[in-house]
Amino acid sequence: MSAETTDAPTLPGDGSLCIHNDWFESGWPVVMPLHQAMWAVMLLSTATARQLRGDLDAVAVLVFGDDPRRAPRGIGGQGLESPLVWPDAEAVEAADSPEEAARITADAQTHRAWCEEALRAAGLPAPSTVRDLATVMERLGIARCEDGRWTMPDCFPRPEDVLRLPEELLGRLRSLRRVQDSGPAERALLHHITHTLGRPAQFITTLQRLKQATGFGAGRLRDILDHLATGTGEIKLYRGRPPVTVAAKDLTGQSRFLISLDWARIDEGRNQTVRIV
């Protein structure tokens, strides 16, 4: 069992947040609203790790304090009563054009419809607040509360095993599973960008150069770049002059393309804290 601390905001109690190591690998971030789902599972993980007792409201006060306005921004300004936000506000703000911002918003609403339909088909309510989302997580088996004591399984149920998902989400999950199988290649790529290139905001490269730098083939690298671009939103891929967005699957070995990196998101996504057993 590992026990690393995050760069989380100062909190009541021991001052650190926890997140279950299986959260990202499970695939639930592909299905649920990305940021608020992560904060909800951090609340439940922290309650489990600290062995806090009480219902959802009680542990929220113990972890975040009794003033909803002091809760982490990612939850929302109303604490557990914060409405769920599906479009990624930062991604919309960073969009290169109004058309791209509109596409991001439309994609988020489609994603919401997919998730809500899958939950209803499983006899679960469509969540509208962070409280609802945490309750759905509990009913899905991500967390459990008995006699005021919170626990979590070592491995979360996989969304494709407990929900009837549309082919679009299943495709994203299959891509995620391929990337998980390519974990060493992703680490090699990020190590190259971090330590050899010095964490640039953006850089121009080719698949051939990345192959030489990491030792992994073009197919594996395309899978990783696709996941980082469309799965986690940690990078953007561009090609040509003026630069236009390009899909990883369309990259060829010698073609030059630009990688733009969101280091805040990359660092946030990899600051995991503790394994819950």
C-alpha positions as CSV (number, residue, x, y, z in Angstrom):
1,M,0.0,0.0,0.0
2,S,1.5,3.4,-1.0
3,A,0.8,6.6,0.9
4,E,1.8,9.7,-1.0
5,T,0.4,13.1,-0.2
6,T,-1.1,15.4,-2.8
7,D,-0.7,19.1,-3.4
8,A,-4.3,19.4,-2.3
9,P,-5.7,22.6,-0.7
10,T,-5.4,23.0,3.1
11,L,-8.3,21.1,4.6
12,P,-9.7,20.4,8.1
13,G,-8.3,17.3,9.9
14,D,-4.9,16.1,8.7
15,G,-4.9,18.5,5.8
16,S,-4.5,16.0,2.9
17,L,-6.9,14.4,0.4
18,C,-6.8,10.9,-0.9
19,I,-7.9,9.3,-4.1
20,H,-8.3,5.6,-4.8
21,N,-5.5,4.3,-7.1
22,D,-8.1,2.5,-9.3
23,W,-10.1,5.6,-10.1
24,F,-8.3,6.6,-13.3
25,E,-7.7,3.0,-14.4
26,S,-11.3,2.0,-13.8
27,G,-12.6,4.1,-16.7
28,W,-15.3,6.0,-14.7
29,P,-13.8,9.4,-15.6
30,V,-14.7,8.5,-19.3
31,V,-18.3,8.0,-18.3
32,M,-19.0,10.6,-15.5
33,P,-18.5,14.4,-15.4
34,L,-14.7,14.5,-15.2
35,H,-13.8,17.1,-12.5
36,Q,-16.8,16.8,-10.1
37,A,-16.7,13.0,-10.3
38,M,-13.0,13.1,-9.3
39,W,-13.7,15.4,-6.4
40,A,-16.6,13.2,-5.3
41,V,-14.5,10.1,-5.3
42,M,-11.7,12.0,-3.5
43,L,-14.2,12.8,-0.7
44,L,-15.2,9.1,-0.4
45,S,-11.6,8.0,-0.6
46,T,-10.5,10.4,2.1
47,A,-13.4,9.3,4.3
48,T,-12.3,5.7,3.8
49,A,-8.6,6.4,4.3
50,R,-9.0,8.5,7.5
51,Q,-11.7,6.1,8.8
52,L,-14.1,8.9,9.2
53,R,-17.6,8.1,10.5
54,G,-20.9,9.6,9.5
55,D,-23.2,10.1,6.5
56,L,-22.2,11.9,3.3
57,D,-23.0,15.3,4.9
58,A,-21.0,14.6,8.0
59,V,-17.8,13.4,6.2
60,A,-18.1,16.4,3.8
61,V,-17.9,18.7,6.8
62,L,-15.0,16.8,8.3
63,V,-13.1,16.9,5.0
64,F,-14.0,20.2,3.5
65,G,-15.4,22.2,6.4
66,D,-18.9,23.5,7.1
67,D,-18.7,26.4,4.6
68,P,-19.6,25.2,1.1
69,R,-17.8,28.3,-0.3
70,R,-14.5,26.9,1.0
71,A,-14.9,23.6,-0.7
72,P,-12.5,22.9,-3.6
73,R,-13.4,24.9,-6.7
74,G,-13.8,21.7,-8.7
75,I,-16.8,20.7,-6.7
76,G,-18.7,23.9,-7.2
77,G,-19.7,26.8,-5.0
78,Q,-22.5,25.1,-3.3
79,G,-20.7,22.1,-1.9
80,L,-22.7,18.8,-2.2
81,E,-25.6,20.8,-3.6
82,S,-23.6,22.2,-6.5
83,P,-25.2,21.4,-9.9
84,L,-23.2,19.1,-12.1
85,V,-21.3,20.8,-14.9
86,W,-20.6,18.7,-17.9
87,P,-18.8,21.1,-20.3
88,D,-15.2,21.6,-19.2
89,A,-15.1,25.4,-18.6
90,E,-11.3,25.5,-18.9
91,A,-11.4,23.6,-22.2
92,V,-14.2,25.9,-23.5
93,E,-12.2,29.0,-22.5
94,A,-9.0,27.7,-24.1
95,A,-10.7,26.8,-27.4
96,D,-9.0,28.3,-30.4
97,S,-12.3,29.5,-31.9
98,P,-16.0,30.0,-31.1
99,E,-16.7,27.0,-33.3
100,E,-14.4,24.8,-31.3
101,A,-15.9,26.1,-28.0
102,A,-19.4,25.3,-29.4
103,R,-18.2,21.8,-30.4
104,I,-16.8,21.1,-26.9
105,T,-20.1,22.2,-25.3
106,A,-22.1,20.1,-27.7
107,D,-19.9,17.1,-27.1
108,A,-20.3,17.5,-23.4
109,Q,-24.1,17.6,-23.7
110,T,-24.0,14.4,-25.8
111,H,-21.8,12.8,-23.2
112,R,-24.3,13.8,-20.5
113,A,-27.1,12.2,-22.4
114,W,-25.2,9.0,-22.9
115,C,-24.4,8.7,-19.1
116,E,-27.9,9.6,-18.0
117,E,-29.4,7.1,-20.4
118,A,-27.1,4.3,-19.2
119,L,-27.8,5.0,-15.6
120,R,-31.6,5.0,-16.1
121,A,-31.4,1.7,-18.0
122,A,-29.6,0.3,-14.9
123,G,-32.4,1.5,-12.7
124,L,-30.4,4.4,-11.3
125,P,-31.4,8.1,-11.2
126,A,-29.7,10.6,-13.4
127,P,-27.6,12.8,-11.0
128,S,-28.1,16.6,-11.1
129,T,-25.9,17.6,-8.1
130,V,-22.6,16.4,-6.6
131,R,-24.7,14.8,-3.8
132,D,-26.6,12.8,-6.4
133,L,-23.4,11.8,-8.1
134,A,-21.9,10.5,-4.8
135,T,-25.0,8.6,-4.1
136,V,-24.9,7.0,-7.6
137,M,-21.3,6.1,-7.0
138,E,-22.3,4.3,-3.8
139,R,-25.0,2.4,-5.6
140,L,-22.6,1.4,-8.3
141,G,-20.3,-0.2,-5.7
142,I,-17.5,2.4,-5.9
143,A,-18.0,3.1,-2.2
144,R,-20.1,1.7,0.7
145,C,-21.3,3.1,4.0
146,E,-22.3,0.7,6.8
147,D,-23.1,2.0,10.3
148,G,-21.4,5.3,9.4
149,R,-18.2,3.6,8.3
150,W,-17.0,4.2,4.7
151,T,-15.2,1.5,2.7
152,M,-14.1,1.0,-0.9
153,P,-13.2,-2.2,-2.8
154,D,-9.6,-2.7,-3.9
155,C,-10.8,-2.6,-7.6
156,F,-13.8,-0.7,-8.7
157,P,-16.4,-2.3,-10.9
158,R,-15.7,-1.4,-14.5
159,P,-18.4,0.8,-16.1
160,E,-18.7,-1.5,-19.2
161,D,-19.5,-4.4,-16.8
162,V,-22.3,-2.7,-14.9
163,L,-23.9,-0.3,-17.4
164,R,-25.2,-0.7,-20.9
165,L,-23.1,2.0,-22.7
166,P,-23.4,3.4,-26.2
167,E,-20.7,2.3,-28.7
168,E,-19.1,5.7,-28.6
169,L,-18.2,5.4,-24.9
170,L,-17.3,1.7,-25.2
171,G,-14.8,2.7,-27.9
172,R,-13.3,5.3,-25.6
173,L,-13.0,2.7,-22.9
174,R,-11.4,0.2,-25.3
175,S,-8.9,2.9,-26.2
176,L,-8.2,3.5,-22.5
177,R,-7.6,-0.2,-21.9
178,R,-5.1,-0.2,-24.8
179,V,-3.3,2.8,-23.3
180,Q,-3.3,1.0,-19.9
181,D,-1.6,-1.9,-21.5
182,S,0.8,0.7,-22.9
183,G,1.6,2.2,-19.5
184,P,5.4,1.9,-19.9
185,A,5.2,3.7,-23.3
186,E,3.2,6.6,-21.8
187,R,5.6,6.9,-19.0
188,A,8.5,6.9,-21.4
189,L,6.9,9.6,-23.5
190,L,6.2,11.9,-20.6
191,H,9.7,11.2,-19.2
192,H,11.1,12.4,-22.5
193,I,9.0,15.5,-22.6
194,T,9.7,16.3,-19.0
195,H,13.3,15.5,-18.6
196,T,14.8,15.7,-22.1
197,L,12.7,18.6,-23.5
198,G,12.3,20.4,-20.2
199,R,8.4,20.6,-19.9
200,P,7.8,22.8,-22.9
201,A,4.4,24.4,-23.4
202,Q,4.5,23.1,-27.0
203,F,7.0,21.5,-29.4
204,I,7.2,20.2,-32.9
205,T,8.1,16.6,-33.5
206,T,7.4,13.5,-35.6
207,L,6.4,9.9,-34.7
208,Q,9.9,8.8,-35.9
209,R,11.6,11.1,-33.4
210,L,9.3,10.0,-30.6
211,K,10.0,6.4,-31.5
212,Q,13.7,7.0,-31.3
213,A,13.3,8.8,-27.9
214,T,11.0,6.3,-26.2
215,G,11.8,3.0,-28.0
216,F,8.1,2.3,-28.7
217,G,6.5,1.9,-32.1
218,A,4.3,4.3,-34.0
219,G,1.1,2.4,-33.4
220,R,1.6,2.4,-29.6
221,L,2.5,6.1,-29.7
222,R,-0.6,7.0,-31.7
223,D,-2.8,5.2,-29.1
224,I,-1.1,7.2,-26.3
225,L,-1.3,10.5,-28.1
226,D,-5.0,9.8,-28.9
227,H,-5.7,9.1,-25.3
228,L,-3.9,12.2,-24.0
229,A,-5.7,14.3,-26.6
230,T,-9.2,13.0,-26.6
231,G,-9.4,10.9,-23.4
232,T,-7.8,13.2,-20.8
233,G,-7.5,16.5,-22.7
234,E,-3.9,16.9,-21.4
235,I,-2.5,17.6,-24.9
236,K,-3.6,19.0,-28.2
237,L,-2.3,17.9,-31.6
238,Y,-1.9,20.3,-34.5
239,R,-0.5,20.1,-38.1
240,G,0.2,22.5,-40.9
241,R,0.4,26.3,-41.2
242,P,-1.7,27.8,-39.9
243,P,-2.0,25.0,-37.4
244,V,-5.2,22.9,-37.5
245,T,-6.2,20.2,-35.1
246,V,-5.2,16.7,-36.2
247,A,-6.2,13.3,-35.0
248,A,-3.5,11.0,-33.7
249,K,-4.6,8.2,-36.1
250,D,-3.8,10.5,-39.0
251,L,-0.2,11.0,-38.1
252,T,2.4,9.4,-40.3
253,G,6.0,8.5,-39.3
254,Q,7.8,11.4,-40.9
255,S,5.1,14.1,-40.8
256,R,5.8,17.0,-38.5
257,F,3.1,17.9,-36.0
258,L,2.9,20.1,-32.9
259,I,2.0,18.9,-29.4
260,S,0.6,21.5,-27.0
261,L,0.6,20.5,-23.4
262,D,-1.6,21.5,-20.5
263,W,0.8,20.9,-17.6
264,A,-1.6,21.9,-14.9
265,R,-4.0,19.1,-16.0
266,I,-1.1,16.6,-16.5
267,D,0.2,17.3,-13.0
268,E,-3.3,17.1,-11.5
269,G,-4.1,13.8,-13.2
270,R,-0.9,12.2,-11.9
271,N,-0.9,13.5,-8.3
272,Q,-2.6,10.3,-6.9
273,T,-2.3,9.8,-3.2
274,V,-3.1,6.6,-1.5
275,R,-4.3,3.0,-2.2
276,I,-7.5,2.2,-0.4
277,V,-7.9,-1.4,0.7
